[in-house]
Amino acid sequence: MAKTLKELDAPAIFFVNGHFIDTKEEQKKLKEIADMGFAIGNHTFNHTKLDDVSKQNQRDEIVKLNDLVEEVIGERPKFFRAPNGVNTDYARQVVKEEGMTLMNWSYGYDFMKDYMTKEAIADIMVNTELLSNGANLLMHDREWTAAALEEIVTGLREKGYEMVDPRLIKTP
């Protein structure tokens, strides 16, 4: 997906979990994505639902991943997206302490059964009534999403939308 987005000059944040970058090969891929100019965001180490764990576990989930990402790409993430979009007051505090911007999404469909084909996900991502200026689109590294990515980006641009580089967002 990163190669396609780069070819399309479409900026994005790649939110990662620690268990997806726990091998040297996976870490090399993450470094390549960062080196392409994409922002790397924190999505917790184990994709833990933060309201189900203690404050210490919340801190560990966030800080442990920041430490690993920094080790791999040379800088700490500037963005945080909680699993399932579920934040807690304590997690927000840790995110602030870590100097990150809390992110969420306007819409996303590629995890829903009805949109697990290239055609269906491309159509809904471009034609949903939730699309508006400033929308933050959620997409996962799924086969059907990757296949539809060029159509999604092109469709959004044809509607007059511009992709904004998230690295230009002022972070704490």
C-alpha positions in Angstrom: 0.0 0.0 0.0 2.8 2.4 0.8 4.3 2.0 -2.7 0.9 2.7 -4.3 0.3 5.7 -2.1 3.8 7.0 -2.9 3.2 6.6 -6.6 0.0 8.5 -6.3 1.6 11.2 -4.2 -1.0 10.5 -1.5 0.2 11.2 2.1 -0.9 8.9 4.9 -0.1 7.9 8.5 0.7 4.2 8.9 -0.5 3.2 12.4 1.3 0.1 13.6 1.1 -2.3 16.5 4.2 -3.8 18.1 3.4 -7.4 17.3 3.5 -6.5 13.6 7.0 -5.2 13.8 8.6 -7.7 16.1 10.9 -9.3 13.5 13.9 -7.8 11.7 12.1 -8.3 8.4 9.0 -6.4 9.6 11.1 -3.7 11.1 12.9 -3.3 7.7 9.5 -2.8 6.0 8.5 -0.2 8.6 11.8 1.7 8.0 11.2 1.6 4.3 7.7 3.1 4.8 9.1 5.8 7.0 11.9 6.5 4.5 9.2 6.9 1.7 8.1 9.9 3.7 5.1 8.5 5.5 4.3 9.3 9.1 4.3 6.3 11.4 1.7 6.3 14.2 1.2 4.5 17.4 -1.7 2.0 17.6 -0.6 0.4 20.8 1.8 -2.5 21.2 -0.7 -5.4 21.3 -3.9 -3.7 20.0 -5.2 -3.8 23.5 -8.6 -2.2 24.1 -7.5 0.5 26.5 -10.6 0.7 28.7 -10.1 -3.0 29.5 -6.7 -2.7 31.2 -5.0 -0.9 34.1 -3.4 2.5 33.9 0.0 1.0 34.0 -0.9 -1.4 31.1 -2.2 1.5 29.1 1.0 3.4 29.6 3.1 0.3 28.7 1.0 -0.3 25.5 1.7 3.3 24.3 5.3 3.9 25.5 6.7 0.5 24.7 5.6 0.9 21.1 7.0 4.5 20.9 10.3 3.1 22.1 10.3 0.3 19.5 9.3 2.6 16.6 12.0 5.1 17.6 14.5 2.2 17.7 13.5 1.2 14.2 13.0 4.5 12.3 14.9 6.9 14.5 12.0 9.0 15.8 9.1 8.6 18.1 5.5 8.6 16.6 3.8 11.9 16.6 0.3 10.4 16.2 -1.8 8.0 18.3 -4.9 6.1 17.3 -6.5 3.8 20.0 -7.7 0.3 19.1 -11.4 0.5 18.2 -11.2 4.2 18.7 -11.6 3.7 22.4 -9.6 6.2 24.5 -9.5 6.7 28.2 -8.7 9.9 30.1 -5.5 8.2 31.3 -4.5 7.2 27.7 -5.1 10.8 26.6 -2.8 12.0 29.4 0.0 9.5 28.3 -0.4 10.6 24.6 0.0 14.2 25.7 3.0 13.4 27.8 4.5 11.6 24.8 4.0 14.6 22.6 1.6 12.9 20.3 -1.6 14.1 18.6 -4.6 11.9 19.3 -6.2 10.8 16.0 -9.5 9.1 15.2 -11.3 8.6 11.9 -14.3 10.0 10.1 -15.2 6.7 8.4 -13.8 3.3 7.4 -15.4 0.2 6.0 -12.8 -2.3 5.0 -13.3 -4.5 8.1 -17.0 -4.9 7.4 -18.2 -8.0 5.5 -20.2 -6.1 2.9 -17.0 -4.2 1.8 -14.5 -7.0 1.5 -14.1 -6.7 -2.3 -12.1 -4.2 -4.3 -15.3 -2.9 -6.0 -17.3 -2.5 -2.8 -14.6 -0.8 -0.8 -13.7 1.6 -3.6 -17.3 2.6 -4.1 -18.2 3.2 -0.4 -14.9 5.1 0.4 -15.5 7.6 -2.5 -19.3 7.8 -2.3 -20.2 7.6 1.4 -22.4 10.4 2.8 -19.8 10.7 5.5 -17.2 12.1 3.1 -16.6 15.8 3.8 -13.8 18.3 4.0 -11.4 17.3 6.7 -12.4 13.7 6.6 -9.9 11.2 8.1 -10.2 7.9 6.2 -9.5 4.6 8.0 -8.0 1.9 5.9 -6.3 -1.3 6.8 -3.7 -3.4 5.0 -6.2 -5.8 3.6 -6.0 -7.4 0.1 -9.2 -5.7 -1.1 -8.2 -2.3 0.2 -4.8 -2.5 -1.4 -6.4 -3.5 -4.7 -8.8 -0.5 -4.5 -6.4 2.1 -3.3 -5.6 3.8 -6.7 -9.4 3.9 -7.5 -10.1 5.4 -4.0 -7.4 8.1 -4.3 -8.4 8.9 -7.9 -12.1 9.0 -7.1 -11.5 11.4 -4.1 -9.4 13.7 -6.3 -12.0 13.7 -9.1 -14.5 14.9 -6.5 -12.2 17.8 -5.7 -10.7 16.5 -2.4 -7.0 17.0 -1.6 -5.0 14.7 0.5 -3.2 16.6 3.2 0.2 15.5 4.5 -0.4 14.6 8.2 3.2 15.6 9.0 2.1 19.2 8.5 -0.3 18.9 11.4 1.2 20.8 14.4 1.8 18.3 17.2 2.4 19.1 20.8 
